[in-house]
């Protein structure tokens, strides 16, 4: 099921954001809330929810904290954002 965030009300968006903030660090993360380290802001801030979720879940697969930064984080971020 796809959800077009451009078609929902502001109130609905903020409720989804609040919920998603609680899901950061789990595989239930929706790709809406911000979770990343400051160094990744230019890469993930404008990314689609799908790309954010893929990066987030890739970090989890590698047992990395989603809000930290390391060389492995950078490599996984770049690989995941390049993948279709």
C-alpha positions as CSV (number, residue, x, y, z in Angstrom):
1,X,0.0,0.0,0.0
2,X,1.3,3.4,-0.9
3,X,0.6,6.6,0.9
4,X,0.9,9.9,-0.9
5,X,2.0,12.3,1.8
6,X,1.2,15.2,-0.4
7,X,-2.5,14.5,-0.2
8,X,-2.9,14.2,3.6
9,X,-3.8,17.0,6.0
10,X,-1.1,18.7,8.1
11,X,-2.6,17.2,11.2
12,X,-2.4,13.7,9.8
13,X,1.2,14.3,8.7
14,X,2.2,15.4,12.2
15,X,0.5,12.4,13.8
16,X,2.3,10.1,11.4
17,X,5.6,11.9,12.1
18,X,5.1,11.4,15.8
19,X,4.3,7.7,15.4
20,X,7.3,7.2,13.0
21,X,9.6,9.0,15.5
22,X,8.8,6.1,17.9
23,X,9.5,3.5,15.3
24,X,13.1,4.8,14.5
25,X,15.5,2.0,15.2
26,X,13.0,-0.7,14.3
27,X,12.0,-2.4,11.0
28,X,8.6,-0.8,11.4
29,X,10.1,2.7,10.6
30,X,8.0,4.3,7.8
31,X,10.6,6.7,6.3
32,X,8.9,9.9,7.5
33,X,10.7,11.0,10.7
34,X,14.2,12.3,10.8
35,X,16.7,9.9,12.4
36,X,20.1,10.4,10.9
37,X,23.3,12.0,12.0
38,X,23.9,15.6,11.2
39,X,26.6,14.6,8.6
40,X,23.9,12.9,6.5
41,X,21.4,15.8,6.4
42,X,22.1,16.8,2.8
43,X,21.6,13.2,1.6
44,X,18.6,12.2,3.6
45,X,16.6,15.4,4.3
46,X,15.3,15.5,0.7
47,X,15.3,11.8,0.1
48,X,12.0,10.0,-0.5
49,X,10.5,8.1,2.5
50,X,11.3,4.9,0.6
51,X,15.0,5.8,0.3
52,X,15.2,6.9,3.9
53,X,13.6,3.6,5.0
54,X,16.1,1.6,2.9
55,X,19.1,3.4,4.4
56,X,17.6,3.0,7.9
57,X,17.0,-0.7,7.5
58,X,20.4,-1.3,5.9
59,X,22.0,0.3,9.0
60,X,19.9,-2.1,11.1
61,X,21.0,-5.1,9.1
62,X,24.6,-4.2,9.8
63,X,23.8,-3.7,13.5
64,X,24.7,0.0,13.3
65,X,23.0,2.8,15.3
66,X,20.9,4.8,12.9
67,X,21.9,8.1,14.4
68,X,25.6,7.7,14.4
69,X,28.3,8.1,11.7
70,X,31.2,5.9,10.7
71,X,33.0,4.9,7.5
72,X,30.7,1.9,7.2
73,X,27.7,4.2,7.6
74,X,29.0,6.3,4.7
75,X,29.6,3.3,2.5
76,X,26.2,1.8,3.1
77,X,24.5,5.2,2.6
78,X,26.1,5.7,-0.7
79,X,25.4,2.2,-1.9
80,X,21.8,2.3,-0.8
81,X,21.1,5.7,-2.4
82,X,22.6,4.6,-5.7
83,X,20.6,1.4,-5.8
84,X,17.2,1.5,-7.5
